[in-house]
């Protein structure tokens, strides 16, 4: 009987954790929407899932565009 109660509590804790994680994701998504609207590029990169890789990708694209302008 006690084992069933413990398993039930563990299940409830997992559901609670999933809800909290989802709620946090919604908050993050709302904040990202606000900074996109404000064109706050630095904050957008801070809120991205992998800021370092995103910045590296941006730098690569900017270098390619710069090279195209110089040769074009």
C-alpha positions in Angstrom: 0.0 0.0 0.0 2.8 2.4 0.9 4.6 1.6 -2.3 1.6 2.6 -4.4 1.3 5.9 -2.5 5.0 6.6 -3.1 4.6 5.8 -6.9 1.6 8.1 -7.0 3.5 10.9 -5.4 6.4 10.5 -7.8 4.0 10.6 -10.7 2.4 13.8 -9.3 5.9 15.3 -8.9 6.8 14.5 -12.5 3.6 16.1 -13.7 4.3 19.2 -11.6 7.8 19.4 -13.0 6.6 19.1 -16.5 4.1 21.9 -15.9 6.7 24.1 -14.4 9.1 23.5 -17.3 6.3 24.3 -19.8 5.3 27.4 -17.9 9.0 28.5 -18.0 9.1 27.9 -21.7 6.0 30.0 -22.2 7.6 32.8 -20.2 10.8 32.6 -22.3 8.8 32.5 -25.5 6.8 35.6 -24.4 10.1 37.4 -23.5 11.6 36.5 -26.9 8.5 37.9 -28.6 8.9 41.2 -26.8 12.6 41.5 -27.6 12.0 40.6 -31.3 9.3 43.3 -31.4 11.8 45.8 -29.9 14.6 44.7 -32.3 16.8 44.0 -29.3 19.3 41.8 -31.1 21.6 41.3 -28.2 18.8 40.1 -25.9 17.5 37.8 -28.7 20.9 36.1 -28.8 20.9 35.8 -25.0 17.5 34.1 -25.1 18.3 31.7 -27.9 18.9 28.1 -27.2 22.5 28.1 -28.3 23.8 31.7 -28.2 27.4 30.9 -29.1 26.5 28.9 -32.2 23.9 31.5 -33.3 26.4 34.3 -33.1 29.0 32.2 -35.0 26.4 31.5 -37.7 25.6 35.2 -37.9 29.2 36.2 -38.2 29.7 33.6 -41.0 26.7 35.0 -42.9 27.9 38.6 -42.5 31.4 37.6 -43.7 29.8 35.9 -46.8 27.7 39.0 -47.5 30.7 41.3 -47.1 32.7 39.1 -49.5 29.9 39.1 -52.0 29.7 42.9 -51.9 33.4 43.3 -52.4 33.6 40.9 -55.3 30.2 41.9 -56.8 
